[in-house]
Amino acid sequence: MLLCSFPMLSALLALIGAVVYGSADFLGGLAARRLRSIVVTAVAAVAGLAGLGLVQPLVGGRWTTGDVGWGVVGGLISVVGIALLYACLAIGPMSILSPLTAVVSAVAPMLWGLLVKGDALKPVGYAGLAVALVAVVLVGFIPGERIVRPHARGLAMATGAGLAIGAFLIVIDQTSVDSGLVPLVVSRATSGIVTVAVVAVLALLALRRGRPARSVLEPGGARVGATPSGRADLEHAAAGVDASAQRRPRGAAWWWAVGCGIADAAANVLMLLALRAGDLAIVSALTALYPAGTILLAAVVLRERVARVQWVGLALALTAGGMLAVA
């Protein structure tokens, strides 16, 4: 896990991580069509924890009080981000709140890296950050969403969700180089405990109201498949489900949720490696391009049409990646 400073490697890892994050969101979005959002998040957290638990002994890493503490903080911040994400999307409109969340999640750690940590970039690097932010907005665009004026509460919650996602990167960046995957394991365990506890409480409340505990599995509220890191696929979870889909068994949805968790954990590892090799400002800007992975999978797997504005965003994302790689 010990890496020297290699900006080009860091940018590449961050871009790959963004695509993997988007893949996790895509699977989470599909799972959320048949399962409640918080259930998807809980299953993903447990699956990701299992995957990290298997890999961590092979990678190694010191279990220090400081790194464990940062891991706990990261897990709690992720849960806050997920809660705010669900809340803001329930208010809408997604066409504005989704890009806003992504932009804030990039800007917050970017400013921390530049102003607090002291990251220094070449002029092309600062231009690359600007291009990346434009790309984040364009790739996060949801085709077909009717644009309406957002409520102040929705804007505040979307901003809070973005800050929480960005804070997760800042927190993980505070961990020591020789900690290996320890912070990620602890973070995932924390978010898993909290989300599983929430599902358990919902099941108990359902029983008290005379409903079966399995009713907690039914999709309700804002349909959004969220990863334990707080990111989410909006378009595919929010899409309507036809009657035939409603009658299908949930088996595939469980596997989609498991795949979501494993992919999200893998993306976290790539993000951690990118942070070890480069600057927080660059990693945060490129990681925020995670909707690109969702768009590409939707085009390949579901044969969905990619909007022209999203193609522009993807092109700008690659441009930004190249600019930041030489920064």
C-alpha positions in Angstrom: 0.0 0.0 0.0 3.0 2.3 0.3 3.1 4.5 -2.8 5.2 7.4 -3.7 3.8 10.5 -5.4 2.9 9.6 -9.0 0.3 12.2 -10.3 -0.3 10.3 -13.5 -0.9 7.0 -11.7 -3.1 8.8 -9.1 -5.3 10.4 -11.9 -5.6 7.0 -13.6 -6.6 5.2 -10.4 -9.1 7.9 -9.6 -10.7 7.7 -13.1 -11.0 4.0 -12.9 -12.4 4.3 -9.4 -15.0 6.7 -10.7 -16.1 4.2 -13.3 -16.2 1.4 -10.7 -18.2 3.7 -8.3 -20.7 4.2 -11.2 -20.9 0.5 -11.7 -21.8 0.0 -8.1 -24.4 2.7 -8.4 -25.9 1.1 -11.4 -26.3 -2.3 -9.6 -27.7 -0.5 -6.6 -30.2 1.3 -8.7 -31.4 -1.9 -10.3 -31.7 -3.5 -6.8 -33.7 -0.6 -5.5 -36.4 -1.3 -8.1 -37.3 -4.4 -6.1 -35.9 -3.7 -2.6 -36.2 -0.7 -0.3 -33.3 1.7 -0.6 -32.0 1.3 2.9 -32.1 -2.5 2.5 -30.0 -2.2 -0.6 -27.5 0.0 1.3 -27.4 -2.4 4.2 -26.8 -5.5 2.0 -24.2 -3.6 0.0 -22.4 -2.5 3.2 -22.2 -6.1 4.5 -21.1 -7.5 1.2 -18.4 -4.8 0.8 -17.2 -5.5 4.3 -16.9 -9.2 3.6 -14.9 -8.4 0.4 -12.5 -6.0 2.3 -12.2 -8.5 5.1 -10.9 -11.2 2.7 -8.4 -8.9 1.0 -7.1 -6.9 4.1 -5.0 -9.8 5.5 -3.3 -10.2 2.2 -2.5 -6.4 1.9 -1.6 -6.0 5.6 -1.7 -2.7 7.5 -1.3 -1.5 11.1 -4.3 -1.3 13.4 -3.6 2.0 15.2 -6.1 3.9 17.3 -5.9 6.9 15.1 -6.6 5.0 11.8 -9.5 3.0 13.4 -10.9 6.3 14.7 -10.8 7.9 11.2 -12.5 4.8 9.9 -15.3 5.1 12.3 -15.8 8.8 11.5 -15.8 7.9 7.8 -18.5 5.3 8.3 -20.7 7.6 10.3 -20.2 10.4 7.7 -21.3 8.0 5.0 -24.5 7.2 6.8 -25.2 10.9 7.2 -24.6 11.4 3.5 -27.0 8.5 2.6 -29.7 9.9 4.9 -29.4 13.4 3.4 -29.4 11.9 -0.1 -32.6 10.0 0.4 -34.2 13.1 1.9 -33.3 15.5 -0.8 -34.3 13.1 -3.6 -37.7 12.6 -2.0 -38.2 16.4 -2.4 -36.6 16.7 -5.9 -36.1 17.7 -8.6 -33.4 15.1 -9.3 -32.3 17.0 -12.5 -30.8 19.7 -10.3 -30.1 18.0 -7.0 -28.1 15.2 -8.5 -25.5 17.3 -10.2 -25.4 19.7 -7.2 -24.6 16.8 -4.9 -21.8 15.6 -7.2 -20.3 19.1 -7.6 -20.3 19.8 -3.9 -18.7 16.3 -3.3 -15.9 17.4 -5.6 -15.5 21.0 -4.5 -15.4 20.4 -0.8 -12.3 18.1 -0.7 -10.8 20.0 -3.6 -10.8 23.2 -1.6 -9.5 21.4 1.5 -6.6 20.0 -0.5 -5.7 23.3 -2.1 -6.3 25.6 0.9 -5.7 23.5 4.0 -3.5 20.6 2.9 -1.4 22.8 0.5 -1.7 20.8 -2.7 0.1 22.8 -5.5 -0.8 22.2 -9.1 0.6 23.5 -12.4 -1.6 25.9 -14.4 -2.9 23.1 -16.5 -4.0 21.4 -13.3 -6.2 24.2 -12.2 -7.7 24.4 -15.7 -8.3 20.6 -15.5 -10.2 21.0 -12.2 -12.5 23.5 -13.8 -13.1 21.2 -16.8 -13.7 18.3 -14.4 -16.4 20.3 -12.6 -18.2 21.1 -15.8 -18.0 17.4 -16.8 -19.5 16.4 -13.4 -22.6 18.5 -14.1 -23.0 17.2 -17.6 -22.5 13.5 -16.8 -24.9 13.8 -13.9 -27.7 15.1 -16.1 -30.8 13.0 -16.0 -32.5 12.8 -19.5 -36.2 13.3 -19.4 -36.4 14.9 -16.0 -38.7 17.9 -15.9 -36.7 20.8 -14.6 -38.6 22.7 -11.9 -37.5 25.2 -9.3 -36.0 23.3 -6.3 -37.1 24.0 -2.7 -34.6 25.6 -0.4 -34.7 22.5 1.9 -33.9 20.2 -1.0 -31.0 22.4 -2.0 -29.7 22.4 1.6 -30.0 18.6 1.9 -28.3 18.1 -1.5 -25.5 20.3 -0.4 -25.2 18.5 2.9 -25.1 15.1 1.1 -22.3 16.4 -1.2 -20.4 17.7 1.8 -20.7 14.4 3.5 -19.4 12.5 0.5 -16.6 14.9 0.1 -15.8 14.7 3.8 -15.4 11.0 3.5 -12.5 11.5 1.1 -11.0 14.1 3.4 -11.3 11.7 6.4 -9.7 8.8 4.5 -6.9 11.1 3.3 -6.0 11.7 7.0 -5.1 8.0 7.6 -1.5 6.9 7.7 0.2 5.3 4.7 1.0 2.1 6.5 -2.6 1.5 7.6 -3.4 -0.5 4.5 -7.1 -1.2 4.2 -7.8 -0.9 7.9 -9.6 2.5 7.6 -11.9 1.2 4.9 -12.7 -2.0 6.8 -13.6 -0.1 9.9 -15.6 2.5 7.9 -17.6 -0.2 6.1 -18.2 -2.1 9.4 -19.5 1.1 10.9 -21.9 2.0 8.1 -23.0 -1.7 7.9 -23.9 -1.8 11.6 -25.8 1.4 11.4 -27.8 0.6 8.3 -28.5 -3.0 9.4 -29.8 -1.6 12.7 -32.1 0.8 10.8 -33.5 -2.0 8.8 -34.1 -4.0 12.0 -35.9 -1.1 13.6 -38.1 -0.7 10.6 -38.9 -4.4 10.7 -39.9 -4.1 14.4 -42.0 -1.1 13.7 -43.8 -3.0 10.9 -44.6 -5.9 13.3 -45.9 -3.5 15.9 -48.3 -2.1 13.3 -49.6 -5.5 12.4 -47.6 -5.9 9.2 -45.2 -8.7 8.4 -41.5 -8.0 8.9 -40.8 -8.7 5.2 -42.9 -5.6 4.3 -39.7 -3.6 5.1 -38.3 -5.0 1.8 -40.9 -3.2 -0.3 -39.6 -0.1 -2.2 -40.9 3.0 -0.6 -40.1 6.7 -0.6 -37.4 7.9 -2.8 -36.3 5.0 -5.0 -32.5 5.3 -5.1 -29.9 2.6 -4.9 -27.2 4.1 -2.7 -23.8 2.7 -2.0 -22.3 2.7 1.6 -20.1 5.6 0.6 -23.2 7.8 -0.1 -23.1 7.8 -3.8 -26.3 6.8 -5.7 -27.7 5.9 -9.1 -30.8 8.1 -9.5 -32.0 7.4 -13.0 -32.4 3.6 -12.9 -33.8 3.5 -9.4 -36.2 6.2 -10.0 -37.5 4.8 -13.2 -41.0 3.2 -13.1 -41.3 -0.5 -12.7 -43.8 -2.3 -14.9 -46.3 -4.8 -13.6 -44.3 -7.9 -14.8 -41.2 -6.7 -13.0 -43.2 -6.3 -9.8 -44.2 -10.0 -9.9 -40.7 -11.3 -10.4 -38.9 -12.9 -7.4 -36.4 -10.7 -5.5 -33.5 -13.2 -6.0 -31.7 -11.1 -8.7 -32.2 -7.9 -6.6 -30.3 -9.4 -3.7 -27.4 -10.3 -6.0 -27.4 -6.8 -7.5 -27.2 -5.4 -4.0 -24.3 -7.7 -3.2 -22.5 -6.8 -6.4 -23.1 -3.1 -5.6 -21.3 -3.5 -2.2 -18.4 -5.4 -3.7 -17.9 -2.9 -6.5 -18.2 0.0 -4.1 -15.6 -1.5 -1.8 -13.3 -2.0 -4.8 -13.8 1.6 -5.8 -12.9 2.7 -2.3 -9.6 0.7 -2.6 -8.8 2.5 -5.9 -9.7 5.8 -4.3 -7.4 5.1 -1.3 -4.5 4.1 -3.7 -5.1 7.3 -5.7 -4.9 9.4 -2.5 -1.7 7.7 -1.5 -0.1 8.4 -4.9 -1.4 11.9 -5.5 -3.2 15.0 -4.4 -6.6 15.1 -2.7 -7.8 18.0 -5.0 -7.2 15.9 -8.1 -8.6 12.7 -6.7 -11.8 14.4 -5.5 -12.4 16.0 -8.9 -12.0 12.8 -10.8 -13.9 10.6 -8.3 -16.9 12.9 -8.6 -17.2 11.7 -12.2 -18.8 8.5 -11.0 -22.0 8.9 -13.0 -19.9 8.2 -16.1 -19.7 4.5 -15.1 -23.5 4.3 -14.6 -24.0 5.9 -18.0 -21.7 3.5 -19.8 -23.2 0.5 -18.2 -26.7 1.6 -19.0 -25.7 2.0 -22.6 -24.0 -1.4 -22.9 -26.3 -3.5 -20.6 -29.7 -1.9 -21.0 -29.1 -0.4 -24.5 -30.2 3.0 -23.2 -29.6 6.0 -25.3 -26.9 8.3 -24.0 -28.0 11.9 -24.2 -25.8 14.2 -26.3 -25.0 16.4 -23.3 -23.8 13.3 -21.5 -21.5 12.4 -24.4 -20.0 15.9 -24.1 -19.6 15.3 -20.3 -17.8 12.0 -20.9 -15.4 13.7 -23.4 -14.7 16.5 -21.0 -14.1 13.9 -18.2 -11.4 12.2 -20.3 -10.0 15.7 -21.1 -9.9 16.6 -17.5 -8.3 13.3 -16.6 -5.5 14.0 -19.1 -4.9 17.5 -17.9 -4.8 16.5 -14.2 -2.5 13.6 -14.9 0.2 16.1 -15.9 -0.6 18.5 -13.2 
